Amino acid sequence: MLGGAAAAMLLLAGCGSEAEGEAPAQGYERLTSSGITVDYPTGWKALSGADRPEAADAAAVLERDGRKLGQISVVVEYDDSRDAGKAAASALGDHELRSKIEKFKDSEVSGTDDGQRINYSFEGTGAAGSPPKGEPVNGVDVVGTDKSGETFLVRINATESALSSDELEKVVETVRVVDSE
C-alpha cells in the first residue's frame, strides 16, 4: 500500500488508558512486540514472522477478496536517533510523495513521555493485493521511545471501509510502551 521499506509497513498508534497487562477490550486482539503493544479489531489476522514486512517486529492485516484493506505494523529500534522527534521526521519522509499529511504533533503514548503522531491519508492504487484504485486510506504513525530509550514506530493504515475514523482512533489509543518480557 505504501512504497519504501518503512512505508511497506502500515502502522498505527497513540495514547491509551488501559493498565499495563490488562486484557484487550471486547472485540479486540493484542499485537505484542518487545516493549510495545497495540490492540486491533477481531477479524484482522496477526502475521507470522515469515509473512510480515521485513522490518516489522509484529503486524496484523485485514484482507477481503484478496485485497489488503488495512495493516498495523510495529517496528522496535526504528532508527538510531533515540529521539522521538527525529524518528517522527524520518517516518514523515515515508509519506511525502504519496500521502497528504493532515497532522504532525506531540502525542501522549501510554508508558512514555516522548511520543509523536502523524495523521495522513492517500488513495488506493488498485495494485494487486492493495485497496481498489481511488479508495481513501487513512493512516496514523505513532512514534516514540521505549523504556530503554530506543525509538519505535507503530503504523496503522486502513481504508474507511476497514476502520472508521472512530475505530482508527480506538486502535491508536491502545498503543503503549510496556516492560520487555
C-alpha positions in Angstrom: 0.0 0.0 0.0 2.9 2.4 0.6 6.3 2.5 -1.0 9.7 2.2 0.7 10.9 -0.1 3.4 9.2 1.5 6.3 6.3 2.6 4.2 5.7 -1.0 3.2 4.5 -1.4 6.7 1.3 0.0 7.8 1.1 1.1 11.4 -0.9 2.9 13.9 -0.6 4.2 17.4 -1.4 6.8 20.0 -2.4 7.2 23.6 -4.2 4.8 25.9 -5.8 4.4 29.3 -5.7 0.7 29.9 -3.4 -0.5 32.6 -0.4 -2.5 31.6 -1.2 -6.2 31.4 -4.9 -5.6 31.2 -6.6 -7.7 28.5 -7.7 -6.0 25.3 -11.3 -4.7 25.1 -14.0 -7.0 23.9 -13.8 -7.4 20.1 -10.0 -6.7 20.1 -6.8 -8.8 20.0 -3.4 -7.7 21.1 -0.3 -7.4 18.9 2.8 -7.6 21.1 6.5 -7.0 20.3 9.5 -6.3 22.5 8.2 -3.4 24.7 5.3 -2.2 22.5 1.7 -3.4 22.3 -1.2 -2.3 20.2 -4.8 -3.7 20.0 -6.6 -4.4 16.8 -10.1 -5.4 15.9 -11.1 -9.1 15.9 -11.3 -10.2 12.3 -7.8 -8.9 11.5 -5.1 -11.5 11.2 -1.8 -11.4 13.1 1.1 -12.2 10.7 3.8 -14.7 11.5 7.5 -13.7 11.2 7.6 -15.1 7.7 4.5 -13.2 6.5 5.0 -9.7 7.9 7.1 -6.9 6.3 10.8 -7.4 6.8 11.4 -4.5 9.2 8.2 -5.2 11.3 8.6 -6.9 14.7 4.8 -7.5 14.7 2.0 -7.0 12.2 -1.7 -7.6 11.6 -3.7 -7.2 8.4 -7.3 -7.1 7.3 -7.9 -8.7 3.9 -11.1 -9.1 1.9 -11.5 -10.6 -1.6 -7.7 -10.8 -2.0 -7.1 -7.2 -1.2 -5.3 -5.8 1.8 -7.6 -3.2 3.3 -5.7 -2.5 6.5 -2.4 -3.2 8.2 -0.9 -2.4 11.6 2.9 -2.8 11.9 5.2 -2.3 14.9 8.9 -1.6 14.4 11.1 -1.5 17.5 14.5 0.1 17.2 13.0 2.2 14.3 16.1 4.3 13.9 19.4 5.1 15.8 18.4 8.6 17.0 17.0 7.7 20.4 14.7 10.8 19.9 11.0 10.6 19.0 11.0 13.9 17.1 13.9 12.8 14.9 12.3 9.4 14.4 9.0 11.0 13.5 10.7 13.2 10.9 12.1 10.0 9.4 8.6 8.4 9.3 7.3 11.6 7.8 9.7 11.2 4.9 8.0 7.9 4.1 4.8 9.8 3.2 6.0 12.9 1.5 5.4 11.8 -2.1 2.2 9.7 -1.8 0.3 11.0 1.2 -1.5 14.1 2.3 -0.1 14.9 5.8 -3.0 16.1 7.9 -1.4 16.4 11.4 2.0 16.2 12.9 2.2 16.8 16.6 3.5 15.7 20.0 1.3 12.9 21.3 0.6 11.1 24.6 1.6 7.5 24.4 1.0 5.3 27.4 4.2 4.3 29.1 6.5 7.1 27.6 6.8 10.9 27.8 8.3 11.0 24.3 5.6 10.5 21.7 4.8 11.9 18.2 1.8 11.3 16.0 1.4 11.8 12.2 -2.0 11.6 10.6 -2.1 11.2 6.9 -4.2 9.9 4.0 -3.8 8.6 0.5 -5.8 6.8 -2.2 -5.5 3.1 -3.0 -3.5 2.4 -6.2 -5.5 -0.7 -7.3 -2.3 -2.7 -7.5 -2.6 -6.4 -6.9 -3.4 -7.1 -3.2 -3.9 -3.4 -2.3 -7.0 -1.3 -1.9 -9.0 -0.5 -5.0 -7.8 2.4 -7.1 -9.0 5.7 -5.6 -10.3 4.2 -2.4 -9.5 6.5 0.6 -6.9 5.2 3.0 -6.3 6.8 6.4 -3.2 6.3 8.4 -1.6 7.2 11.7 2.0 6.7 12.7 2.8 6.7 16.4 6.5 7.2 17.1 8.2 7.3 20.5 10.9 5.9 22.7 10.6 2.7 24.7 11.7 2.0 28.2 15.3 1.5 27.0 15.3 4.8 25.1 15.1 3.1 21.6 12.7 4.6 19.1 9.6 2.7 17.9 7.1 3.1 15.1 3.5 1.9 15.1 2.0 2.4 11.6 -1.7 1.9 11.0 -3.3 2.2 7.6 -6.8 1.2 6.7 -9.5 2.0 4.1 -12.5 3.8 5.5 -14.5 0.5 5.0 -12.0 -1.4 7.1 -11.7 1.1 10.0 -13.9 4.1 10.6 -12.3 7.3 11.9 -13.6 6.4 15.4 -12.3 2.8 15.2 -8.9 4.1 13.9 -8.7 6.4 17.0 -9.6 3.5 19.3 -6.7 1.5 17.9 -4.3 4.5 18.2 -5.3 4.8 21.9 -4.2 1.3 22.7 -0.5 1.8 21.7 1.6 1.5 24.8 5.1 1.1 25.9 5.5 -1.8 28.4 8.3 -3.6 30.1 10.0 -6.1 27.8 9.5 -9.7 28.8 
